[in-house]
Amino acid sequence: MHFNDRDEIIALTPLWTGKRMDDGRPYVEQKYLDELKKMTLEEVWKPIFVKGYINQFVGGGLAPLIPLHDDGRKLVGRAVTCNYCPTRPDLHELTFKKGAEAGRGNNNQYN
C-alpha cells in the first residue's frame, strides 16, 4: 500500500464524496478549518473518538506535547498522514486484505 499514489489514496478513502486535491487526498474546505480554530481540543476530539477513531491523538507514556506559543494560537490545517498509521475503523478490513495479498501477516508486518 502506497500513501503517495493518487489511485491508492482514493481507494483508501472511499467514504469521501467531496472535492479532492491533485494528489487524491480529500480536500477539506477552508470554512471547516476556520471553525476548528474556534473549538477546544475536547470539542474536536470527542466526536472523532465516538466514531471509533481512538488512536488519533498523542498521549500515554510519550513525551508530553509542549505548546510553541502561550498566547492562545491554535495549529489548524491540512495534513498528510505519515506512512505508519494507527488502526482506523474505516481502513481495518481493507488494510488486512491488502496485507494478505502482499504476503504480510497483517497490514504492517511480513510473515
C-alpha positions as CSV (number, residue, x, y, z in Angstrom):
1,M,0.0,0.0,0.0
2,H,1.4,3.4,-1.0
3,F,0.3,6.6,0.6
4,N,1.7,8.8,-2.1
5,D,-0.1,7.3,-5.1
6,R,-3.3,9.1,-6.2
7,D,-5.2,5.9,-7.1
8,E,-4.4,4.2,-3.8
9,I,-5.2,7.3,-1.8
10,I,-8.6,7.4,-3.5
11,A,-9.1,3.7,-2.8
12,L,-8.1,4.2,0.8
13,T,-10.7,6.9,1.3
14,P,-13.8,5.5,-0.3
15,L,-16.2,7.2,2.1
16,W,-15.1,10.7,0.9
17,T,-17.5,12.1,-1.7
18,G,-16.3,15.7,-1.8
19,K,-13.6,17.5,-3.7
20,R,-10.1,16.0,-3.8
21,M,-6.6,17.6,-4.0
22,D,-4.5,16.9,-7.1
23,D,-2.8,14.0,-5.3
24,G,-6.1,12.4,-4.5
25,R,-6.3,13.4,-0.8
26,P,-9.7,14.6,0.4
27,Y,-10.0,18.4,0.3
28,V,-11.3,20.0,3.4
29,E,-12.8,23.4,2.8
30,Q,-11.3,26.4,4.5
31,K,-14.5,27.2,6.3
32,Y,-14.2,24.0,8.3
33,L,-10.6,24.7,9.2
34,D,-11.7,28.2,10.3
35,E,-14.4,26.7,12.6
36,L,-11.9,24.3,14.1
37,K,-9.8,27.2,15.3
38,K,-12.7,28.3,17.5
39,M,-13.0,24.9,19.2
40,T,-11.3,23.4,22.2
41,L,-9.3,20.2,21.8
42,E,-12.1,18.3,23.6
43,E,-14.7,19.6,21.3
44,V,-12.7,18.4,18.3
45,W,-11.6,15.1,19.7
46,K,-14.8,13.7,21.3
47,P,-16.8,13.2,18.1
48,I,-13.8,11.6,16.4
49,F,-13.4,9.2,19.4
50,V,-17.1,8.4,19.4
51,K,-16.9,7.4,15.7
52,G,-14.2,4.8,16.7
53,Y,-11.0,6.8,15.8
54,I,-9.4,6.0,19.2
55,N,-5.8,6.4,18.1
56,Q,-5.9,9.9,16.7
57,F,-4.0,11.7,19.4
58,V,-0.7,11.7,21.2
59,G,-0.9,10.6,24.8
60,G,0.1,7.9,27.2
61,G,3.7,7.3,28.0
62,L,5.0,9.5,25.2
63,A,6.8,12.8,25.9
64,P,4.3,15.5,26.6
65,L,3.4,17.9,23.8
66,I,4.8,21.4,24.6
67,P,3.0,24.4,23.2
68,L,5.0,26.6,20.9
69,H,3.1,29.7,21.9
70,D,1.3,30.6,25.1
71,D,-0.9,33.3,23.5
72,G,-3.9,31.1,22.5
73,R,-2.9,30.4,18.9
74,K,-4.0,27.1,17.6
75,L,-2.4,25.0,14.9
76,V,-5.1,24.0,12.4
77,G,-4.5,23.0,8.8
78,R,-4.4,20.3,6.2
79,A,-2.0,17.4,7.0
80,V,-0.6,14.4,5.3
81,T,-0.8,11.2,7.3
82,C,2.6,9.6,7.8
83,N,3.4,6.1,6.5
84,Y,2.7,4.5,9.8
85,C,-1.0,4.7,10.5
86,P,-2.6,3.5,13.7
87,T,-5.7,1.4,13.3
88,R,-8.6,3.3,11.7
89,P,-12.0,1.7,11.8
90,D,-12.8,2.6,8.1
91,L,-9.5,1.1,6.9
92,H,-9.2,-2.1,9.1
93,E,-10.7,-4.7,6.7
94,L,-9.1,-3.1,3.6
95,T,-5.6,-2.9,5.1
96,F,-5.7,-6.5,6.3
97,K,-6.9,-7.7,2.9
98,K,-4.1,-5.7,1.1
99,G,-1.6,-7.0,3.6
100,A,-2.7,-10.6,2.9
101,E,-2.4,-10.0,-0.8
102,A,1.1,-8.7,-0.3
103,G,2.1,-11.7,1.8
104,R,2.1,-9.9,5.1
105,G,0.9,-11.2,8.4
106,N,-1.1,-8.0,8.8
107,N,-1.0,-4.6,7.3
108,N,2.3,-3.6,9.0
109,Q,4.5,-6.7,9.1
110,Y,5.7,-9.5,6.8
111,N,5.2,-13.2,7.8
